[in-house]
Amino acid sequence: MFVAQAHSFAQQARLAITLAWIAGYTNILTLIACRHASSHMTGTTSDLGFQSVEAIRWVAQDASASDGHLKLAAFALFVLVTFVIGAAISGLLTEIGRRRAWESIYILPMGVEAALLAVLAIMMRSHEPGTVETGLRLFGLVGVASIAMGLQNATITRISSGVVRTTHVTGVLTDLGMEGAQFGFVIREWLREGGAWRDVLAHPVARRLGMLGSIILSLALGAGLGTVAYDYAHDWAMLPPVVFLLWIIWQDAHHPIAEIEPSELVADFGLKLPPEIVVYHLRHDQTRKGGLQRLPNLVAWSERVPKAARVVVLDLTDVTQLDGDAAYELRAALTRLHTQHRTLVIAGLSAEQTEQLRAAHAGEALDPHSVSPDLELAIARGLVHLEHLRPDLTIARVFSGSPRA
């Protein structure tokens, strides 16, 4: 979930459902204990403007009233700053992971969020039920929660490339209205042309509406659960989101990730390939036990391919199944290499796996001549692509030294 960008609809919906409720849960507890939200900043920004104007208006009439409004304005500014700090922490940790080529670059910021929520859980244990926090405890509770929400929102925004927001619903409701209008035209066309109802439900607009609705319902569910937890298990009220976040982080880290390395089979074939063509092999990580191993971040891998390479052959012989996430990961890599004016040739794909790619709409980016069930044939096809760039190169010349030629 946190390994690479969420290219597929399924990944985006999963992120929305599993994380939006944490924002709703955290937000309602700060509202109950502090009478201030920690996850959506629109009201906080409005409050900053209102309290600032009120402080100026009362300064000549009532100094104490002016000071009160000024303190409230300062608190609103503090919450805004802490939210931005959380987003900045996410950006910093994510960039560190990207520069160091970590496979799961988003697990670290989500782990920091879990730690922040754990601190909030400890602070909530000393909160007196039925009272409203003031002073330093008010700043502490709301500040920690706001940092956590800023961090979560920034992380999920980057994973989903700006598609998913999990800490507020203003943008979600806006999208819901626009998509709802589009869905009206989908229904109109369906009524005019006929067809199965399931085709309407499978329409991209309908699926988008479902995801947007899931974000709203998930956030509302979290608020409801937080209210119940505060009423009946106050001392442990913040424990559920901490445990849940740690669990999904563990799940993400536990499932093994395959590794990409230069193929050793090229030497076995006795080939002397020019630097413009490189061959990589997807190898299961033997140190991490598990069933189906996930594809690594292929977009990040494509950025590490030697600059001289114009044709890249990726051997997927060890891959036994291509789910929707893997298919979209391949599609993203294909798109990225295409923008770099490079060609990706995929080897080791059976007819069934090719159909899996096409079912996930990743086949649109695949040239039929760039997919092969055999590595040696894939290399030959890669050389055909390269011949257009290097007329002096011939396939026979490269394969002349091959023991299998």
Secondary structure as GFF3:
##gff-version 3
##sequence-region A 1 405
A	DSSP	alpha_helix	9	34	.	.	.	ID=ss1
A	DSSP	alpha_helix	42	58	.	.	.	ID=ss2
A	DSSP	alpha_helix	63	99	.	.	.	ID=ss3
A	DSSP	alpha_helix	107	125	.	.	.	ID=ss4
A	DSSP	alpha_helix	135	159	.	.	.	ID=ss5
A	DSSP	alpha_helix	170	193	.	.	.	ID=ss6
A	DSSP	alpha_helix	197	201	.	.	.	ID=ss7
A	DSSP	alpha_helix	204	232	.	.	.	ID=ss8
A	DSSP	three_ten_helix	234	236	.	.	.	ID=ss9
A	DSSP	alpha_helix	239	254	.	.	.	ID=ss10
A	DSSP	beta_strand	259	262	.	.	.	ID=ss11
A	DSSP	alpha_helix	265	269	.	.	.	ID=ss12
A	DSSP	beta_strand	277	283	.	.	.	ID=ss13
A	DSSP	alpha_helix	298	303	.	.	.	ID=ss14
A	DSSP	beta_strand	311	315	.	.	.	ID=ss15
A	DSSP	alpha_helix	324	339	.	.	.	ID=ss16
A	DSSP	beta_strand	343	347	.	.	.	ID=ss17
A	DSSP	alpha_helix	351	359	.	.	.	ID=ss18
A	DSSP	three_ten_helix	363	365	.	.	.	ID=ss19
A	DSSP	three_ten_helix	368	370	.	.	.	ID=ss20
A	DSSP	beta_strand	371	372	.	.	.	ID=ss21
A	DSSP	alpha_helix	375	387	.	.	.	ID=ss22
A	DSSP	alpha_helix	395	399	.	.	.	ID=ss23
###
